[in-house]
């Protein structure tokens, strides 16, 4: 009867279909809202997982969370020289003194990495110290020279060393030898070669050493900590990169990753263990054993890091250059001759030596002796 009435009364029929349509629309909107909500939830969950658990999606890398991650733009540091010592290592038996009883005895470990036998020891006016080895070949020599034709050159803009441009400049050489009148000017020869020792043996107190290399480009310092998988201890690391700005939307958890094609868990543990061993000094060099770790992010900077991870923020984390701010009359330098006597060897080709050392200090009072005994010997 009711259906017949609606047929007889079109307004009632229209109202019926209107109400039915409204119910369907409400249910459709609810269903659509649920679908959109679920889709948004899946998207946010996926984004969260990719940001905080990227290893679930990336099967080509090992991931290690970086704690206390900070980024800071840095500027070149400089320090004024207070005391200078150059140490000369003697390995050959023919170099040994007949009587070593008057020498200071210590220990030295040759890790088979760096064959250079001259060491520059500097104490600065703020009482901090610096030690850098330097070669007996040319000043443009780089310990990683064999890699330079293979790897991106910017790799070598960080790490301990000397600025190649400054220490191969003939005009800089001519200025520094004026401190020692009568010293032969090597640049007078057409085929002259400049050596690091031609400069470093002529440094005087008051000179300024300053950082060069990548730091000149306004790089940023990335500081973070990693947890050693074996010991569980937190270890600090510093790396440097060209892209220091982090956008406001950067909410990802930073990770350090190791490419599985270049590293296995054993080699990765070597990376962590070197924090205590420090086989290569204050840094881990990515050239050895594993690919350099990088911070995981879609901000686009994973390839802009230099290939060294440093254990502390030191003056020698960048190459060093020289500013001749010292005065000739303040000349003072200590030359130490150290004779090495082998004690033992390890499985990693490390050689442990007894080191017998004796030092002599030169200043304005015996400057002529320094020229005759030292400079005429090394300044060739």
RACORQUI-V608435 format. One line per field, one symbol per residue. ss: DSSP state (H for helix, E for strand, L for the rest). phi: phi as a letter, one per 30 degrees, with the letter a starting at -180 (. if undefined). burial: 1 if it has 24 or more other ideal C-beta (glycine too) atoms within 12 Angstrom, else 0. Layout:
# RACORQUI-V608435
ss=???
phi=???
burial=???
This chain:
# RACORQUI-V608435
ss=LHHHHHHHLHHHHHHHHHHHHHHHHHHHHHHHHHHHHHHHHHHHHHHHHHHHLHHHLLLLEEEEELEEEEEEELLLLEEEEEEEEEEEEELLHHHLLLLLLLLEEEEEEELLLLLLLEEEEEEELLLLEEEEEELLLLLLLLLLHHHHLLLLHHHHHLLLLELLLHHHLHHHHHHHHHHLLLLLLHHHLLLLLLLHHHHHLLLLLLLEEEELHHHHHLLEEEEEEEELLLLLLEEEEEEEELLLLLLLLLLLLLEEEEELLLLLHHHHHHHHHHHHHLLLLLEEELLLLLLLLEELLLLLLLLLELLEEELLLLHHHLLEEEELLLLHHHLEEEEEEEEEEEEEELLLLLEEEEEEEEEEEEEHHHHHHHHHHHHHHHLL
phi=.dddddddcedddddddddddddddddddddddddddddddddddddddddcbdddccccbccbdcchdbbbdbbdcbbcdcbbbccccccdddddddbcdccdcbbbcccicbddccbccbccdcidbbbbdbdccddddbecedcddcceddeccbjdlbdddddbcddddddddddbejddddddddcdbcceddcddcdbejdccbdbiddddidccccabbcdedciddbcbbbbbdccdcddddcdddbcbbdddcbcddddddedddecdhecjdaccddcibdddbddacdjcdccdddbcccbdceddbecbbcdcdcedceaaccccccccdcabcdcidccbdccbbcbccbddbdddddddcdddccb
burial=00000000000000000000000000000000000000000000000000100100000011111100101001011011111111111100000000000000000111000101111111010000011111110010111100000000001111111111011100011001101100100100000001111111111111111111111110111111110010000011111111110000000111111110001000110111011000111111111111111111101011011111111011111111111101010011111111111000000000001011110001000010011001100110
